[in-house]
Amino acid sequence: MIAPRTFLASILFWSLPAAAPLRAETPPRQEPPMTRILGHRGLSSKHLENSLEAFKAALAAGMDGFELDVQPTADAVCHVLHDDDLGRTAQGRGLLRRLKSSDLPRLRNGEAVPRLSDVLDLPARLINVELKGEPGWVQALAAVEAAGALDRVIFSSFEHSEVLQLWAACPEARCGFLWEPDEAADLDAEALADLPETLTLHLPLSAVKARPAFFAPYAKRIALWGLRTPKDAEGLGFAPGILIVDGLD
């Protein structure tokens, strides 16, 4: 005769649901690092640099956005132009800073010299606004704030003091320092440790290629410039956060 307790235990055992087989936990998915591709002064390999035509072409080609250069006119309107003098890309000569906005000659492609406000109307995901000389950040910041575009603009300059002035006036702005090749070659860990972690590091390809192991830990913060196409960045061993390129092919 089976004891009541033994009989009850056997019923409970056979009525229990089968235990789920043990499975190793699936590790969280690691997303590959995202590299943003920006057209250097727009799609400048095929169109006139710093023109609306070049910026629109960069977006049409699938780029995330573009890099451009800004400086104010004599009447404090922020325009897009790289050189101090208009002669290389426009149909007339003269220093942009000494002319009123309404007096600027047209570009060689027939367009007007773009105002920064015009460019900010384009649906770019990211725009790198390079400040050309002091003072110019006041007008650039005002244009970006008026367009509600702070979240998709990075301000940068070789004049680090100008970047710091802008950042002090608008702490929520995204900012970066630009370095020439010889300056970037002298950067060390101590110098970079003194910089805010949110600061973008705009570095020339030549300097990074010379010391890829040194710059690799800063990959996400690096905006790499001096590239013809994204292929120029191959072989670094890491993916920079931003590539600034003349074209895609």
C-alpha positions as CSV (number, residue, x, y, z in Angstrom):
1,M,0.0,0.0,0.0
2,I,1.3,3.4,-1.0
3,A,1.6,5.9,1.8
4,P,-0.8,8.9,1.4
5,R,2.0,11.4,1.5
6,T,4.0,9.5,-1.1
7,F,1.0,9.1,-3.4
8,L,0.2,12.9,-3.1
9,A,3.8,13.8,-3.9
10,S,3.8,11.6,-7.0
11,I,0.6,13.3,-8.3
12,L,2.0,16.8,-7.7
13,F,5.3,15.8,-9.4
14,W,3.7,14.5,-12.6
15,S,1.2,17.5,-12.8
16,L,4.0,20.1,-12.7
17,P,4.7,21.7,-16.1
18,A,7.9,20.7,-17.7
19,A,10.8,23.1,-16.9
20,A,11.9,25.3,-19.7
21,P,15.3,24.2,-21.1
22,L,18.2,26.4,-19.8
23,R,19.4,28.8,-22.5
24,A,22.4,31.1,-22.5
25,E,21.5,34.7,-22.1
26,T,21.7,36.6,-25.4
27,P,24.2,39.4,-25.1
28,P,22.8,42.9,-25.9
29,R,23.1,43.8,-29.5
30,Q,26.0,46.1,-30.2
31,E,25.2,48.7,-32.8
32,P,28.0,49.6,-35.1
33,P,29.3,53.2,-34.6
34,M,27.6,55.7,-36.8
35,T,29.8,57.9,-38.9
36,R,28.2,61.1,-40.3
37,I,29.2,62.1,-43.8
38,L,29.4,65.9,-44.5
39,G,30.1,67.5,-47.8
40,H,33.1,69.9,-47.6
41,R,31.5,73.2,-48.6
42,G,28.8,71.1,-50.0
43,L,29.4,68.6,-52.8
44,S,32.4,70.7,-53.8
45,S,33.9,68.0,-56.1
46,K,31.2,68.6,-58.6
47,H,29.7,72.0,-57.8
48,L,30.8,75.5,-56.8
49,E,31.9,75.4,-53.2
50,N,29.7,77.1,-50.6
51,S,26.8,77.5,-53.0
52,L,23.2,76.5,-52.4
53,E,23.6,74.3,-55.5
54,A,26.5,72.4,-53.8
55,F,24.6,72.1,-50.5
56,K,21.5,70.7,-52.2
57,A,23.6,68.3,-54.2
58,A,25.3,66.9,-51.0
59,L,21.9,66.1,-49.6
60,A,20.6,64.6,-52.9
61,A,23.7,62.4,-52.9
62,G,22.7,61.0,-49.5
63,M,25.1,62.9,-47.3
64,D,24.0,63.7,-43.7
65,G,24.8,67.4,-44.2
66,F,27.7,69.6,-45.1
67,E,30.4,71.9,-43.7
68,L,30.5,75.6,-44.6
69,D,32.3,78.8,-43.8
70,V,30.7,82.0,-42.5
71,Q,31.6,85.6,-42.0
72,P,29.6,88.8,-41.5
73,T,29.2,91.7,-44.0
74,A,29.7,95.3,-43.1
75,D,26.0,95.5,-42.1
76,A,26.3,92.4,-39.9
77,V,24.6,89.8,-42.1
78,C,26.1,86.4,-41.8
79,H,27.0,85.0,-45.3
80,V,28.6,81.8,-46.5
81,L,32.1,82.3,-48.0
82,H,35.5,80.8,-47.4
83,D,38.0,83.4,-48.6
84,D,38.2,87.0,-47.2
85,D,38.0,88.2,-50.8
86,L,35.1,87.3,-53.1
87,G,37.2,87.1,-56.3
88,R,37.8,83.3,-56.4
89,T,34.2,82.2,-56.3
90,A,32.2,85.3,-57.2
91,Q,31.8,87.5,-60.3
92,G,33.4,90.4,-58.6
93,R,36.2,91.3,-56.1
94,G,36.2,92.9,-52.7
95,L,36.4,91.9,-49.0
96,L,33.1,90.6,-47.9
97,R,33.4,92.2,-44.5
98,R,33.7,95.7,-46.1
99,L,30.6,95.3,-48.3
100,K,26.9,95.5,-47.4
101,S,24.9,92.4,-48.0
102,S,22.9,94.1,-50.8
103,D,26.1,95.0,-52.6
104,L,27.6,91.5,-52.8
105,P,28.3,90.3,-56.4
106,R,26.8,87.1,-57.5
107,L,28.7,83.8,-57.4
108,R,30.2,82.4,-60.6
109,N,27.3,79.9,-61.0
110,G,24.9,82.8,-61.0
111,E,23.5,82.4,-57.5
112,A,23.6,85.0,-54.8
113,V,26.2,84.5,-52.0
114,P,24.2,82.5,-49.6
115,R,23.1,83.9,-46.3
116,L,23.5,81.4,-43.4
117,S,19.8,81.8,-42.8
118,D,19.1,80.5,-46.3
119,V,21.2,77.4,-45.9
120,L,19.6,76.6,-42.5
121,D,16.3,76.2,-44.4
122,L,17.7,73.1,-46.1
123,P,16.8,69.7,-44.5
124,A,20.3,68.7,-43.4
125,R,20.7,66.5,-40.4
126,L,24.0,68.1,-39.4
127,I,25.7,71.3,-40.5
128,N,29.2,72.2,-39.5
129,V,29.4,76.0,-39.4
130,E,33.1,77.1,-39.5
131,L,33.6,80.6,-38.1
132,K,36.1,82.6,-40.2
133,G,38.0,85.1,-38.1
134,E,36.9,87.4,-35.3
135,P,34.3,88.7,-34.7
136,G,31.7,86.6,-36.4
137,W,30.3,84.2,-33.9
138,V,27.6,86.7,-32.8
139,Q,25.9,86.8,-36.2
140,A,26.3,83.1,-36.8
141,L,24.8,82.2,-33.4
142,A,21.9,84.6,-33.9
143,A,21.1,83.1,-37.3
144,V,21.2,79.5,-36.0
145,E,19.0,80.4,-32.9
146,A,16.5,82.2,-35.1
147,A,16.2,79.1,-37.3
148,G,15.8,76.9,-34.3
149,A,18.7,74.8,-35.5
150,L,21.0,74.5,-32.5
151,D,20.4,70.8,-32.3
152,R,21.8,70.2,-35.8
153,V,24.7,72.6,-36.0
154,I,28.3,72.3,-34.8
155,F,30.2,75.6,-34.6
156,S,34.0,75.2,-35.2
157,S,37.0,77.4,-35.8
158,F,40.8,77.5,-35.9
159,E,40.3,80.5,-33.6
160,H,39.6,78.6,-30.4
161,S,39.0,81.8,-28.5
162,E,36.0,82.6,-30.7
163,V,34.5,79.2,-30.1
164,L,34.9,79.6,-26.4
165,Q,33.2,83.0,-26.5
166,L,30.2,81.5,-28.4
167,W,30.0,78.6,-26.0
168,A,30.0,80.9,-23.0
169,A,27.2,82.9,-24.5
170,C,25.2,79.7,-25.4
171,P,26.3,76.7,-23.3
172,E,23.8,74.4,-25.1
173,A,25.6,75.0,-28.5
174,R,27.6,72.1,-30.0
175,C,31.2,73.3,-30.6
176,G,34.5,72.1,-31.9
177,F,38.1,73.1,-32.2
178,L,39.9,73.0,-35.6
179,W,43.6,72.2,-35.8
180,E,46.1,72.7,-38.6
181,P,48.2,69.6,-39.5
182,D,51.3,70.8,-37.6
183,E,49.2,71.7,-34.5
184,A,47.5,68.3,-34.5
185,A,50.8,66.6,-34.8
186,D,51.8,68.1,-31.4
187,L,48.6,67.2,-29.6
188,D,49.1,64.9,-26.6
189,A,46.9,63.2,-24.1
190,E,47.4,65.9,-21.5
191,A,46.3,68.6,-23.9
192,L,43.1,66.7,-24.9
193,A,42.3,65.8,-21.3
194,D,42.0,69.5,-20.6
195,L,39.2,69.9,-23.2
196,P,35.5,69.4,-22.4
197,E,34.4,65.9,-23.4
198,T,31.5,67.4,-25.4
199,L,33.9,69.3,-27.7
200,T,34.3,68.0,-31.2
201,L,37.9,67.5,-32.4
202,H,38.2,68.7,-36.0
203,L,41.4,67.0,-37.1
204,P,43.2,66.7,-40.5
205,L,43.4,63.3,-42.1
206,S,47.2,63.5,-42.4
207,A,47.7,63.9,-38.6
208,V,45.3,61.1,-37.7
209,K,46.8,58.7,-40.2
210,A,50.3,59.4,-38.7
211,R,49.1,58.4,-35.2
212,P,45.9,56.3,-35.5
213,A,46.5,54.4,-32.2
214,F,46.8,57.7,-30.3
215,F,43.6,59.2,-31.7
216,A,41.5,55.9,-31.7
217,P,40.1,56.5,-28.1
218,Y,38.7,59.8,-29.3
219,A,37.0,58.3,-32.4
220,K,33.4,59.4,-31.6
221,R,34.5,63.0,-31.1
222,I,36.6,63.3,-34.2
223,A,35.5,65.2,-37.3
224,L,38.0,64.3,-39.9
225,W,38.8,66.8,-42.6
226,G,41.0,66.8,-45.7
227,L,39.4,63.9,-47.4
228,R,38.5,63.5,-51.1
229,T,36.0,60.6,-50.4
230,P,35.1,58.4,-47.4
231,K,37.6,55.8,-48.8
232,D,40.4,58.0,-47.7
233,A,39.6,57.1,-44.1
234,E,40.0,53.4,-44.6
235,G,42.8,51.7,-42.7
236,L,42.6,53.9,-39.6
237,G,41.4,51.0,-37.5
238,F,38.5,53.0,-36.1
239,A,35.4,54.9,-37.3
240,P,35.5,58.7,-36.7
241,G,32.3,60.3,-35.7
242,I,32.3,62.6,-38.7
243,L,34.0,62.5,-42.1
244,I,34.1,65.8,-44.1
245,V,34.6,64.9,-47.8
246,D,34.7,66.7,-51.1
247,G,32.6,64.0,-52.7
248,L,31.6,60.3,-52.6
249,D,33.5,59.0,-55.7
